[in-house]
Amino acid sequence: MSQPRSTTRALLLLGLVMLFWAGNSITGRAVRDVIPPFTLAFGRWLIAAIIIAPFAARTAWQQRAAAMAGWRWIAALGFLGIVCFNAFIYSGLHHTSAANALLLQAAIPALVLVLDRALFKTRAVPIQVAGVLASTLGVVLIVFRGDLSALSGLHLGAGDALVLCGVLVWGLYTVLLRKKPAIGPGAFLLLVFILGAAAMAPLAAWEWAHGQRVVWSAGTIAAFAYVGIFPSVLAYFIYNSATAQLGAARAGQAITLMPLFGALLSALLLGERLERYHYLGMAAILAGIILSALALRGEANKTLVAPRPPAG
């Protein structure tokens, strides 16, 4: 497969990841009264680990020496991307509005650019920066219903601070993925999913001890199945692979697609009406993604036509 075609495929798959993660938010809102949040998170990672174990356990065992040698990075990435991010976001959403949370998460692409530059000296080309700015503007348009003057009335409280911590954690996770040990992607995910389930188990037990229980039904079973498969096993596998191929900054920019898909899913599943500002925001987000893709294609073309060094 040629490099430009492979790049396009990775970008399209990242779009699928954001669709899965947007569906995760819709599911979380739908079951908030029948599944306690940490119980849902514990079930999510436990189910994900059980699903991937038959395919990855053997490889994990065969690569145990490499895993042990890189256990610090496995633990750090699992702690950041599986445990901390979800804990901060779930907790923050109990104390802040969805609008504030979406706006703060829209800062992830810009934060990834800054962290990538600070930690690994990676330079962003101007068209890439323009793409990030355009996508962020699109998110702002959707969150504030096309009224940018509402930015002046934005209030940041304790919940927003928790969400902002989650934003920082995910930015670090994305940038540090390049430090993942040289083990198979399935083996890596199995290890971090086990870590996530183990970390969430005490919090879920605390919920149960305080009388917060699951109201079992076909809907709650379906919710557990969805969050365990699509935004966990499939989404993390694709996101990690795409980040390795495209780089942290471009993979992180795909986060701006989540509010776009969230609006579409809300209209499709919850009957919410799409307004003019939705379409303006969607256009800006897509323009940003296209600019980023053009920057990436330009770099790929430079690599393909670069002169070879003289032999000998």
PLY file of the C-alpha trace (Angstrom):
ply
format ascii 1.0
element vertex 312
property float x
property float y
property float z
element edge 311
property int vertex1
property int vertex2
end_header
0.00 0.00 0.00
1.44 3.43 -0.98
2.21 5.94 1.76
-0.46 8.53 0.72
-3.13 5.81 0.53
-2.03 4.39 3.88
-2.21 7.87 5.40
-5.74 8.42 4.07
-6.80 5.06 5.48
-5.40 5.97 8.91
-7.28 9.30 8.92
-10.55 7.59 7.98
-10.07 5.00 10.72
-9.47 7.82 13.24
-12.85 9.19 12.21
-14.35 5.82 13.11
-12.62 5.99 16.51
-14.21 9.37 17.23
-17.60 7.99 16.22
-17.15 5.16 18.74
-16.06 7.61 21.47
-18.97 9.94 20.72
-21.26 6.92 21.04
-19.61 6.21 24.39
-20.67 9.65 25.63
-24.22 9.12 24.37
-24.33 5.72 26.11
-22.94 7.17 29.34
-25.62 9.84 29.42
-28.36 7.35 28.58
-27.52 5.00 31.49
-26.40 7.55 34.09
-29.40 6.76 36.31
-29.10 2.96 36.12
-25.31 2.30 36.10
-22.97 4.07 38.58
-20.08 5.76 36.71
-17.14 3.82 38.17
-19.06 0.56 37.90
-19.54 1.32 34.21
-15.81 2.07 33.85
-14.85 -1.12 35.70
-17.19 -3.18 33.52
-15.84 -1.47 30.41
-12.20 -2.42 31.02
-13.00 -5.88 32.41
-15.07 -6.75 29.34
-12.38 -5.33 27.05
-9.70 -7.44 28.76
-11.84 -10.59 28.56
-12.53 -10.01 24.85
-8.92 -9.40 23.85
-7.36 -12.06 26.10
-7.94 -15.07 23.77
-6.20 -13.20 20.93
-3.40 -11.49 22.85
-2.58 -13.58 25.93
-0.23 -15.93 24.07
1.66 -13.06 22.47
1.86 -11.24 25.81
3.38 -14.35 27.37
5.86 -14.81 24.50
6.88 -11.15 24.75
6.98 -11.08 28.55
10.71 -10.23 28.59
10.15 -7.09 26.48
7.06 -6.23 28.55
9.00 -6.56 31.80
11.83 -4.45 30.40
9.36 -1.70 29.46
6.92 -2.14 32.34
7.38 1.46 33.50
6.08 2.82 30.19
3.26 0.27 30.07
2.22 1.29 33.58
2.56 5.01 32.79
0.53 4.83 29.57
-2.13 2.64 31.15
-2.35 4.95 34.15
-2.65 8.04 31.95
-4.88 6.86 29.09
-7.03 4.25 30.84
-7.25 5.17 34.51
-6.64 8.90 34.99
-8.32 10.25 31.87
-11.59 8.42 32.46
-11.58 9.15 36.20
-11.06 12.88 35.63
-13.70 13.14 32.87
-16.33 11.07 34.68
-15.80 13.00 37.92
-15.71 16.37 36.18
-19.01 15.78 34.40
-20.72 15.44 37.79
-19.82 19.09 38.53
-19.81 20.91 35.19
-21.88 21.25 32.04
-21.37 19.19 28.91
-20.70 22.45 27.03
-17.78 23.32 29.29
-16.40 19.78 29.08
-16.58 19.73 25.28
-14.91 23.10 24.98
-12.05 22.11 27.29
-11.50 18.81 25.43
-11.28 20.80 22.21
-7.97 22.10 23.58
-6.40 18.63 23.22
-5.04 19.06 19.64
-3.33 22.36 20.48
-2.02 20.89 23.74
-0.59 17.90 21.87
1.27 20.27 19.52
2.75 22.11 22.52
3.70 18.93 24.41
5.17 17.30 21.30
7.32 20.39 20.77
8.34 20.67 24.44
9.14 17.00 25.02
10.37 15.80 21.62
11.22 19.01 19.69
8.64 18.18 16.99
7.86 21.20 14.81
4.36 21.79 13.44
4.12 23.26 9.94
1.95 26.40 9.52
-0.81 24.60 7.59
-1.05 22.06 10.42
-1.44 24.85 13.00
-4.12 26.43 10.80
-5.93 23.10 10.70
-5.94 22.82 14.49
-7.25 26.38 14.84
-10.02 25.80 12.28
-11.17 22.59 13.97
-11.12 24.24 17.40
-13.23 27.10 16.06
-15.72 24.55 14.76
-16.00 22.96 18.21
-16.54 26.39 19.80
-19.32 27.16 17.29
-21.13 23.92 18.14
-20.68 24.21 21.92
-21.81 27.84 22.10
-24.57 27.46 19.52
-22.95 29.88 17.09
-22.83 32.72 19.65
-19.12 33.41 20.20
-20.00 36.26 22.61
-20.99 33.53 25.09
-17.27 32.89 25.59
-17.16 35.98 27.83
-19.66 34.34 30.18
-17.79 31.05 30.49
-17.31 30.13 34.15
-14.66 27.64 35.20
-15.23 25.77 38.45
-14.06 22.61 40.21
-15.60 20.31 37.59
-13.88 22.21 34.82
-10.56 21.84 36.64
-11.09 18.06 36.72
-11.90 17.98 32.99
-8.83 20.12 32.30
-6.72 17.59 34.19
-8.20 14.92 31.91
-7.28 17.01 28.86
-3.68 17.29 30.06
-3.54 13.55 30.78
-4.82 12.60 27.31
-2.37 14.99 25.66
0.48 13.31 27.54
-0.84 9.85 26.65
-0.95 10.71 22.95
2.55 12.22 22.89
4.12 9.46 25.00
2.68 6.61 22.92
5.96 6.65 20.97
7.56 5.25 24.15
5.39 2.12 24.05
7.63 -0.97 24.40
8.25 -3.11 21.34
5.45 -5.58 22.03
2.43 -6.47 19.93
-0.47 -3.98 19.97
-2.85 -6.62 21.28
-0.48 -7.59 24.10
-0.07 -3.93 25.06
-3.83 -3.34 25.17
-4.42 -6.49 27.21
-1.96 -5.29 29.83
-3.36 -1.77 30.08
-6.97 -2.99 30.10
-6.14 -5.29 33.03
-4.52 -2.32 34.75
-7.64 -0.22 34.12
-10.00 -2.86 35.51
-7.79 -3.36 38.58
-7.68 0.40 39.25
-11.44 0.87 38.83
-12.41 -2.18 40.94
-11.98 -0.43 44.35
-13.95 2.60 43.13
-16.76 0.37 41.85
-16.74 -1.51 45.16
-17.03 1.81 47.00
-20.10 2.68 44.91
-21.72 -0.66 45.72
-20.89 -0.29 49.42
-22.75 3.04 49.38
-25.84 1.54 47.79
-25.22 2.55 44.17
-26.22 -0.53 42.18
-26.82 -1.46 38.55
-30.48 -1.67 37.51
-30.20 -4.74 35.29
-32.14 -4.85 32.03
-31.53 -5.59 28.36
-30.53 -1.94 27.95
-27.87 -1.98 30.67
-26.42 -5.24 29.34
-26.25 -3.69 25.86
-24.57 -0.59 27.32
-21.86 -2.68 28.99
-21.34 -4.64 25.76
-21.04 -1.46 23.68
-18.54 0.34 25.94
-16.45 -2.81 26.32
-16.14 -3.48 22.58
-16.36 -0.36 20.42
-14.86 2.59 22.36
-12.42 0.28 24.16
-11.01 -2.69 22.21
-11.56 -1.35 18.68
-11.05 2.37 19.35
-7.87 2.09 21.41
-6.31 -0.38 18.96
-6.96 1.95 16.02
-5.98 5.14 17.88
-2.67 3.72 19.08
-1.83 2.40 15.60
-2.80 5.66 13.87
-0.75 7.69 16.34
2.30 5.57 15.55
1.75 6.13 11.83
0.63 9.77 11.67
2.33 11.25 14.70
0.85 12.54 17.93
-0.29 15.95 16.68
-2.41 14.74 13.76
-3.91 11.85 15.69
-4.74 14.23 18.54
-6.48 16.64 16.15
-9.06 13.97 15.37
-10.48 14.60 18.87
-12.29 17.61 17.39
-14.50 15.21 15.44
-16.15 13.99 18.65
-18.55 16.95 19.12
-19.42 16.73 15.42
-20.38 13.06 15.75
-22.00 13.77 19.11
-24.33 16.29 17.47
-25.17 13.88 14.64
-25.83 10.98 17.05
-27.96 13.20 19.28
-30.06 14.14 16.26
-30.31 10.54 15.08
-30.85 8.77 18.40
-32.31 11.43 20.69
-34.35 13.39 18.15
-32.47 16.66 18.70
-32.68 19.16 15.87
-29.57 20.23 13.95
-29.34 24.03 13.70
-27.38 26.33 11.39
-24.52 26.63 13.87
-24.12 22.84 13.83
-23.46 22.90 10.10
-21.07 25.88 10.38
-19.15 24.11 13.14
-19.03 20.86 11.19
-17.68 22.69 8.13
-14.91 24.32 10.20
-13.95 21.02 11.85
-13.79 19.23 8.50
-11.77 22.10 7.00
-9.25 21.72 9.82
-8.99 17.96 9.28
-8.49 18.51 5.53
-5.73 21.07 6.15
-3.97 18.62 8.44
-4.30 15.86 5.82
-2.86 18.17 3.15
0.09 18.97 5.39
0.70 15.28 5.98
0.41 14.46 2.27
2.87 17.24 1.47
5.41 15.81 3.88
4.86 12.31 2.45
5.48 13.59 -1.08
8.70 15.30 0.02
9.85 12.01 1.50
9.03 10.11 -1.70
10.93 12.51 -3.98
13.88 13.11 -1.67
17.16 12.36 -3.50
19.01 9.26 -2.42
22.50 9.70 -0.96
25.31 8.70 -3.31
26.36 5.06 -3.08
29.59 4.31 -1.29
0 1
1 2
2 3
3 4
4 5
5 6
6 7
7 8
8 9
9 10
10 11
11 12
12 13
13 14
14 15
15 16
16 17
17 18
18 19
19 20
20 21
21 22
22 23
23 24
24 25
25 26
26 27
27 28
28 29
29 30
30 31
31 32
32 33
33 34
34 35
35 36
36 37
37 38
38 39
39 40
40 41
41 42
42 43
43 44
44 45
45 46
46 47
47 48
48 49
49 50
50 51
51 52
52 53
53 54
54 55
55 56
56 57
57 58
58 59
59 60
60 61
61 62
62 63
63 64
64 65
65 66
66 67
67 68
68 69
69 70
70 71
71 72
72 73
73 74
74 75
75 76
76 77
77 78
78 79
79 80
80 81
81 82
82 83
83 84
84 85
85 86
86 87
87 88
88 89
89 90
90 91
91 92
92 93
93 94
94 95
95 96
96 97
97 98
98 99
99 100
100 101
101 102
102 103
103 104
104 105
105 106
106 107
107 108
108 109
109 110
110 111
111 112
112 113
113 114
114 115
115 116
116 117
117 118
118 119
119 120
120 121
121 122
122 123
123 124
124 125
125 126
126 127
127 128
128 129
129 130
130 131
131 132
132 133
133 134
134 135
135 136
136 137
137 138
138 139
139 140
140 141
141 142
142 143
143 144
144 145
145 146
146 147
147 148
148 149
149 150
150 151
151 152
152 153
153 154
154 155
155 156
156 157
157 158
158 159
159 160
160 161
161 162
162 163
163 164
164 165
165 166
166 167
167 168
168 169
169 170
170 171
171 172
172 173
173 174
174 175
175 176
176 177
177 178
178 179
179 180
180 181
181 182
182 183
183 184
184 185
185 186
186 187
187 188
188 189
189 190
190 191
191 192
192 193
193 194
194 195
195 196
196 197
197 198
198 199
199 200
200 201
201 202
202 203
203 204
204 205
205 206
206 207
207 208
208 209
209 210
210 211
211 212
212 213
213 214
214 215
215 216
216 217
217 218
218 219
219 220
220 221
221 222
222 223
223 224
224 225
225 226
226 227
227 228
228 229
229 230
230 231
231 232
232 233
233 234
234 235
235 236
236 237
237 238
238 239
239 240
240 241
241 242
242 243
243 244
244 245
245 246
246 247
247 248
248 249
249 250
250 251
251 252
252 253
253 254
254 255
255 256
256 257
257 258
258 259
259 260
260 261
261 262
262 263
263 264
264 265
265 266
266 267
267 268
268 269
269 270
270 271
271 272
272 273
273 274
274 275
275 276
276 277
277 278
278 279
279 280
280 281
281 282
282 283
283 284
284 285
285 286
286 287
287 288
288 289
289 290
290 291
291 292
292 293
293 294
294 295
295 296
296 297
297 298
298 299
299 300
300 301
301 302
302 303
303 304
304 305
305 306
306 307
307 308
308 309
309 310
310 311
